[in-house]
Amino acid sequence: MAERVRRLASQRAVVIFGASNCCMCHAVKTLFTEMGVSWTVHELDKDPRGKDVERALAGMVGQNPPVPAVFIGGALVGPTDKVMSLHLGGQLVPLLRQAGALWL
């Protein structure tokens, strides 16, 4: 299942694994939208294999529940706190540019 996660995560510049009712997932999606970033989301609560993906992500992220789990350029960035920390530290924009998710 971890291989499926890696494959899905590498299909777009920014991939979010989340849940449709998760407020932290919404916060991350809003941040990226306001930055002009195009993202893809895999909502695990709507995926028939979502529980399996969630278990694989928990091992990768190191927390449970593991959502949102954000991948940029196919690499795991982490959950909301990691994304926000990168943003506040001025490191998120360069990472997004490098992945081709942000042009300006």
C-alpha positions in Angstrom: 0.0 0.0 0.0 2.9 2.4 0.6 3.9 2.0 -3.0 0.4 3.1 -4.0 0.7 6.1 -1.8 4.1 7.0 -3.5 2.6 6.5 -6.9 -0.4 8.7 -6.2 1.8 11.3 -4.5 4.1 11.6 -7.6 1.3 12.2 -10.1 1.0 16.0 -9.4 3.3 18.7 -7.9 1.2 19.0 -4.8 -0.8 16.1 -3.4 -2.8 16.1 -0.2 -4.2 13.0 1.4 -7.0 14.1 3.6 -10.6 13.6 4.8 -13.6 15.6 3.6 -14.6 16.6 7.1 -11.1 17.4 8.4 -10.6 21.1 9.4 -6.8 20.9 9.2 -7.1 19.5 5.7 -9.3 22.4 4.8 -6.7 24.8 6.3 -3.9 23.3 4.1 -6.1 23.4 1.0 -7.0 27.0 1.7 -3.4 28.0 2.1 -2.4 26.5 -1.2 -5.4 27.9 -3.0 -4.6 31.4 -1.7 -1.0 31.0 -2.8 -2.2 30.2 -6.3 -1.0 26.6 -6.1 -2.9 23.9 -8.0 -3.3 20.8 -5.8 -4.9 17.4 -5.9 -6.6 15.8 -2.9 -7.3 12.1 -2.2 -10.0 12.1 0.4 -9.6 8.8 2.3 -13.1 8.8 3.8 -14.4 8.6 0.2 -12.0 6.0 -1.0 -13.0 2.3 -0.7 -9.3 1.5 0.2 -9.0 4.6 2.3 -8.4 2.8 5.6 -5.5 0.9 4.0 -4.0 4.1 2.7 -4.5 5.7 6.1 -2.5 2.9 7.8 0.3 3.3 5.2 0.4 7.1 5.7 0.4 6.7 9.5 3.6 4.7 9.2 5.1 7.3 6.9 4.0 10.4 8.8 4.5 9.0 12.2 1.2 10.1 13.6 -2.4 8.9 13.7 -4.6 10.1 12.2 -2.0 10.9 9.5 -4.2 13.5 7.6 -3.5 15.8 6.1 -0.4 14.3 4.6 1.1 16.7 2.1 3.5 15.7 -0.7 5.3 18.3 -2.8 7.2 17.1 -5.8 6.5 13.5 -4.8 8.3 13.9 -1.5 6.5 13.8 1.9 6.4 17.2 3.5 4.2 16.1 6.4 1.1 17.2 8.2 -0.3 20.7 8.8 2.2 21.8 11.4 5.1 21.0 9.1 3.5 22.8 6.1 2.8 25.9 8.2 6.3 25.9 9.7 7.8 25.8 6.3 5.5 28.6 5.2 6.2 30.8 8.2 10.0 30.2 7.8 9.9 31.2 4.1 10.8 27.8 2.9 7.5 26.7 1.4 7.4 29.0 -1.7 10.9 27.9 -2.9 9.9 24.2 -2.4 6.7 24.8 -4.4 8.6 26.6 -7.1 11.2 23.8 -7.4 8.3 21.3 -7.7 6.7 23.4 -10.5 3.6 24.1 -8.4 4.2 27.8 -8.2 5.4 30.1 -10.9 5.5 33.6 -9.4 
